[in-house]
């Protein structure tokens, strides 16, 4: 019988030793280094959380800034609208300052007599008892007395610029032979002024009292 070969392969045992030694070294390094890798991972997670929190805070601040900007824009628009409204009111007020009203008033004291007020506006329209108003035109003979003592009134709210001629007419004596004295006053934006007194001596004859001139700026001039 042939004896068994009990020769041990030295090469195989040496390689096994090398592998086992390397594996042991790797395991030892992993045991040593593993805590550091875990710590770095935790640090990174904390840093990510901090960055996320900063991003959330930045988004919140941006949203608040946008809200404030929108509110400021709304306030600016509202302020602009108020300024435009005030400007329009100022323009209307300024326009009103260039206008004046006129109220022409006359009176007489002689009993029974009828005295008529006549006013001719800048366009040639003559207001009196038969034409107290004109369609589409400002101005009105608002008071007409037919039996003295009496008074008559002509008025206009926004008087156009130009000349306004004022007359008085003794329409009827009605048995009273006295010559009536006509007095009066004109009222306007800046005050009032008495009209010159006149005496009427003839029936149905207009006698001029004076002329009122309204300027473009609403001021009034008088010519007696």
HELIX and SHEET records of a PDB file:
HELIX    1   1 UNK A   10  UNK A   97  1                                  88    
SHEET    1   A 5 UNK A 140  UNK A 144  0                                        
SHEET    2   A 5 UNK A 150  UNK A 156 -1                                        
SHEET    3   A 5 UNK A 102  UNK A 108 -1                                        
SHEET    4   A 5 UNK A 181  UNK A 188 -1                                        
SHEET    5   A 5 UNK A 191  UNK A 199 -1                                        
SHEET    1   B 5 UNK A 126  UNK A 127  0                                        
SHEET    2   B 5 UNK A 114  UNK A 120 -1                                        
SHEET    3   B 5 UNK A 162  UNK A 172 -1                                        
SHEET    4   B 5 UNK A 206  UNK A 214 -1                                        
SHEET    5   B 5 UNK A 220  UNK A 223 -1                                        
END                                                                             
